Amino acid sequence: MSLEQLKAFLAKVKGDSNLQEKLKAAKSPEDVVGIAKEHGHEFTADKIAELSEEELEGVAGGIVIECSIKYLD
């Protein structure tokens, strides 16, 4: 459950439009964690808060940032 797992998941998201759509529908960081787990990546919701806005936007095109800022600010 590491930051590296989160970054690996976000790198996967960058090239997968279906996965991007699932994340757009996520209502909470916990939803993001569940989606990631379905795809073989394990991390906790608090790891999302450890990434900067720039890291989230740069890796996933801003997909996850919406969810993380909304629920972690």
C-alpha positions as CSV (number, residue, x, y, z in Angstrom):
1,M,0.0,0.0,0.0
2,S,2.5,2.5,-1.2
3,L,2.8,5.8,-3.0
4,E,4.6,3.8,-5.7
5,Q,1.5,1.6,-6.2
6,L,-0.6,4.8,-6.6
7,K,1.8,6.2,-9.1
8,A,1.9,2.9,-11.1
9,F,-1.9,2.9,-11.1
10,L,-2.1,6.5,-12.4
11,A,0.4,5.6,-15.1
12,K,-1.9,2.8,-16.2
13,V,-4.9,5.1,-16.2
14,K,-3.1,7.5,-18.5
15,G,-3.4,5.0,-21.4
16,D,-6.8,3.4,-20.6
17,S,-9.9,5.5,-21.5
18,N,-12.2,2.9,-19.9
19,L,-10.4,3.2,-16.6
20,Q,-10.5,7.0,-16.9
21,E,-14.3,6.8,-17.2
22,K,-14.5,4.6,-14.1
23,L,-12.5,7.1,-12.2
24,K,-14.6,10.0,-13.4
25,A,-17.6,8.3,-11.8
26,A,-15.8,7.8,-8.5
27,K,-17.5,9.6,-5.6
28,S,-14.8,9.4,-3.0
29,P,-11.1,8.5,-2.6
30,E,-12.2,5.1,-1.3
31,D,-13.9,4.5,-4.6
32,V,-10.6,5.2,-6.4
33,V,-8.9,2.7,-4.1
34,G,-11.5,0.1,-4.9
35,I,-11.1,0.6,-8.7
36,A,-7.3,0.4,-8.3
37,K,-7.5,-2.8,-6.4
38,E,-9.7,-4.3,-9.2
39,H,-6.7,-3.6,-11.4
40,G,-4.0,-5.0,-9.2
41,H,-2.8,-1.9,-7.4
42,E,-3.1,-1.5,-3.6
43,F,-2.8,1.7,-1.7
44,T,-4.9,3.6,0.9
45,A,-6.9,6.8,0.3
46,D,-4.5,8.8,2.3
47,K,-1.8,8.2,-0.4
48,I,-3.9,10.2,-2.9
49,A,-3.4,13.3,-0.6
50,E,0.4,12.8,-0.7
51,L,0.5,13.6,-4.4
52,S,0.6,17.2,-5.5
53,E,-1.9,18.6,-8.0
54,E,0.8,18.7,-10.6
55,E,1.6,15.0,-10.1
56,L,-2.0,14.0,-10.4
57,E,-2.7,16.1,-13.5
58,G,0.6,15.1,-15.1
59,V,0.1,11.4,-14.7
60,A,-3.7,11.0,-15.1
61,G,-4.7,14.1,-17.0
62,G,-6.5,15.4,-13.9
63,I,-8.9,12.5,-13.6
64,V,-8.3,11.6,-10.0
65,I,-7.5,15.1,-8.8
66,E,-11.2,16.1,-8.9
67,C,-12.0,13.3,-6.4
68,S,-9.0,13.9,-4.2
69,I,-9.4,17.6,-3.8
70,K,-13.1,17.4,-3.3
71,Y,-12.8,15.0,-0.4
72,L,-9.4,15.7,1.1
73,D,-9.4,19.5,1.3
